[in-house]
């Protein structure tokens, strides 16, 4: 049954991933991420990479770029490894498990420095923030734990009416580099996890001529619905290939103002495509919707405030973590079955199409 692939915490997910990789005799490498935390638990945090198969075409499946989203992403990878014990996927396959293990372990979207890793892959200066973000900073990032009388929904609705949803999405979620305790903070330099990727990705890709990279995400879009998000650097020919392979309906460009997502600064996929401009490197974010954007942002805001200004023994702190986990991986068994089946189909179809060209 699909629910058995979902792990309740990072430690369990990692143990299961490593065990499953060994079961199919995958090549396995682990990269330690130092623990920097308020707590002093003795936990090994690492990005684990498993490789199986051979050939010049490479399918990469990565999870946990946004830590808490690793609950979903790890389940997909575990199910794929389970399938590999019976049927091989086409060509060479590489799994990158828990790119942000600290966020996964601590039920945060960000890393130990509050860095959103999907805003941290940059070559230019880490500085600046959209003007719209500066105007909304005190609302998005109050320097206290929100009270029950915070009226977030009403205040957010007023701002949507005033500025428009498209403008707000671009101002708030694009990425900012000025407010270290704020949402969607991209950091001042490469994070530990980002640096591990930068130092090792060429070795992982090796001599591949063509790459299909599927980065697993959740929390954006309609409940249970798939969107395959292409970054601005994606070539038109690749977008056409995505539409032919996966169908036109779920494929969207991050530059489409009416689409589900929005342009992102310091985005993982754009960085990779620049890094591998000499080969055919196709990157797509497989995004599965959960709750409304307002509910998700409210959960992010509440958890962020509790992290910086709350007491981790407080029941409200625990509730904020639980709400965040629910927003990115609903406990609903129907959602879990639906998105797992869909994600497996995306990987199978993509790997097959890549190796048929």
N, C-alpha and C positions, 0 to 999 in steps of 0.2 A: 504493500500500500504506500501511496506517495508520502503520507505524513511521516513515515519512519525515517525519511531522509533529512528532515528538519531537526537541527540540534538546538538545544535551549541556551547554549553558551559557547563562547569561543573555544574553551579548553576541550570540550567534547567534540566540537566540529573539527578541530585540528587533529585530534587523535583518530577520529574516524577517517578523515581524508588521508592521513599518512598510512593508516592500515589498509585502506582500499587501494591506494597507489601501489603498495607492496604486493597486495594480492594479485594484481595484474602484471606484476614485475616491471612496473614503470621505473624509469630513472628518476631518482628523487634527490632534490637539493633543498636545503633550508638555510635561511638568512636571518640571523637573530636581530630583532629590533629591541633595543634597550628599553626597559620599563622605567618610565618617569611618571610617578603617580602620587596622589595623596595617600594611597594605601601602600602597604608593604607586603602584599601577598607574593609568594614565591612562584611566579608564573613565567614560563618560557614563551615569549611572544616572537613569532617568526613569520616571514613570508615563505611559504612552501611551494616549490615548483616541481611538478611531475610531468614527465615526458614519455610518450609511447609512440611506436610506429616509426616509419622512415619515409624518406622522399623529399623532393624539392618544394612541395606544397605544404604549408604549415597552417593549421587551425589553432588559434590561441583562445582559450576561455578563461577570463579573469574575473575575480570576485572581490567584494569588500573594499573597493576603492573608497566608498563611504562606509566606514566601519560597521554600523548597525545593519546595513544592507547585506552584510555577509551572511546573515541568518538565511536569507533566500538564496543568495549566490552559492554558498557552500552546499546547500541541498541539491542544487542543479549539478554541481561538479561531482558530488557523491553519487548521484543517480547515474551520471554518465560513466563514472568509473565502474559502477556495478554492471552496467550494460556491457562495458568493454571486457568483462570477464567471460562474456558469451559471444558477443559480436564486435568486431573491430570497426571503428570509424575509418573513413577513407583517409589515407595518407598519414602524415605525422601530426600528432596532437600534443599541445602543451597546455597544462593547467597552472594558472597562477592563483594560489589560494590565499585569501585575506591580505590584500595589499596594505590595508590599514588594520593590523591585528590589535593595536591598542584601542582603537575606536570600537572594534568588534567586541573585545573583552569587556570594555567599560560601558557598552551600550551608548556610544556616542557616534555621531556622523563624522566627526573630526578626529584628529590625532591628539597627542599629549600636549601640543602647543596650540591647540584650537584651530589647527590648519585644515581646511577643506582641501584634500589632495587633488581634487579635480579642478582646483583653481591655482595649483602650485607648480604645474609643469610649464615653466616659463624660461625663456632665454633673455628676455629684456628685464629691465629694472622692476623689482617688486615694490611698487609704490602707487599711490593714488586710490581714489574711490569715485564712483559716479556721483555727480552732484545730488541726484535724487536720494542716494543712500545717506549722504551726510544729513539731509533734511529729515530723514526718517530714523536716524540712529537712536535717538532717545526713546522712540516708540519700539523699535525692534530689539534694542538692547538695554532695557532699564537696569540700573545699577542696584537692583534689589530683587528679591523673589516676588513675582506677581501675586497680588492678593486675589481673593475670590471675587472681589468687586472690580477687577481690572477692566472688564468690558472690552476684551480684545476684539471680539467679533464685530461689535458696533463700531469701534474706532477704525478697524480695518476696512469695513464697508464704506465708511465716510471717505477714507483715503482712496479707495478704488473709484468712487464716484468723482472725486476731485482730480485724480491724476490719470485714471484709466488703467485697466489691468495690464495691457501690453507694456506701457511705460513703467509700471511698478515692477513687473517681472524683470525687465532689463536693468532697472536701477538697483533692485535689491539683490537679485540672485546671480548676476553676471560675475561677480567677484570683486572684493575690495581688499586693500592692503594698508589701511590706515587704522583700523579699530581691532586690536589683537583679541579683545574679548567679545567681538561681534560675530554675528552669523555671516557665513560665506566668506570668511577671512582666508586669504590666499598665502599668508606668511610673508616673511622678509627675505627668505632664502629657501633653498631646497630643503624639504623635510627629510627626516631619516628614511622613511619609506620611499619617497621620491628618488632619493640619492641611490638607494639599493637598486631600484629599477634602472636608473640611468647607468649605473656601473655594470650591470649584468645583462641588460636586454639584448645587446649585440651577440653575446655568447649564447643566449637562449634561442635567438632566431637562427643563428648559425648561417649555413649556406643556402637558406631558403630563397627561392626565386619569387614565390607568391605567398602572401600571408592574408588570412582572414582572421581578424581579431574581434571577438565578441566580448564586450565588457558588460557584465550583468548588473542591473540597477533596479530599484523599486522606489515607489513613493510619488511618482509623477504621472498624471493622466487619469483616465477613467478606471474605475474599479475592475481589476482583473484583465484590463485591455493592454495589449502589446503595442509599443511604438519602437521602431528601429530608427535611432537618431544618428544622422550623419553630420559630422562637423563641417565647418566652412572650407576646410582644406581638401575635402573629398572631391575627386575628379568626377565629372559628369558621366564618364563611362562606367565608373564604379557604382554610382547611384543607379544607373540603368541596370547594371548587373544585380544590385540588391533587389530592385523591383521585379526583375525577371525571376530571381531565385525565391524570394519570400512573398511576392505579391506586392502590388503598388500601394495598397491601402495603409499598411503599417509604417511604410518608409517615409521619414520626414527629415528635412534639413533644419539644423539649428538656426539658420538665418531666416526662416519663414516666420514672420511676425504673428501670423494667425495660427501657428502650429502649437503643439503641446509644450514644447521646450522653448529655449531662448539661447542667444549667443553666450558663450562662456569664455572668460579670460583664463589662460593657464590650463587649458583643457588637455587631458591625457592623450586623446586620440590625435589632436592636431600636432602635439609635440612628437608623437611617434611617427606620424607621416612625414614630418620634416626631417626627423632623424633617419628615416629609411626612404628618403626620396629617390634613391637609386634602384629600388625594387618596387614591385607591385604590392603595396601594403594597404589593405582595405580595413578600415576600422569602423565599427558600428556599436552604439550603445543600445543594448536590449533593455528597455525600460518598461516595467510593469506597474500600472496604476493601482493605487490603494484608495485613499480618501481624498477629499477636496483639498485644493492647494491651501486654503485658509486653515483647515484643520491641521495639516502637516506643518505649516509655518508656525502655528500656535504651539504645537508640540515641541518643535525645535527651539522656539523662544523660551518656553517654560523650562525645558531641560537645561538649556544653556545658562539661564539665570540661577537655577538650582546648583549647577556645577560650580559656578563662580561665587555665589553668595549664600548658598544653602548649607544645610547640615546633612551629611550623607547617612546619618542615622534616623533622620526624620521621615515619617511616613509619606509626606508630600514629595520628598526627594525620590523615594522608591516608586511612588505613583507616576512621577514624571518620566522615569526610566521605562516603566511598563507601557506608558502611553506612547513613548517614542518607538519602542519595539513594535507595538501594534500598528503604528502608522507606516512602518516600512516592511513589516511582515505580518499581516493579519493572522490571527489564530483560526479564522474561519477555514474549515477543512475544504470547502468548495473552492475558495480562492487559492489555497495551497495546491490542490490537485490541478486546477486549471492552468496556473502559471507554470508549474513544473512541467506538465505535459507540453505546453507551448514552447517553453525554453528548450526542452530536449529536441523538439521538432526543428527549431531554428538551427541548433548546432548540427544535427544530422543533415538537414538540407544544405546548409552552408558548406560543410565539409565535403559532401558529395559533389556539389556544384563546382567547388574549387578544384577538385581532382578530376573533373570531367572536361575542363577547358583545354 
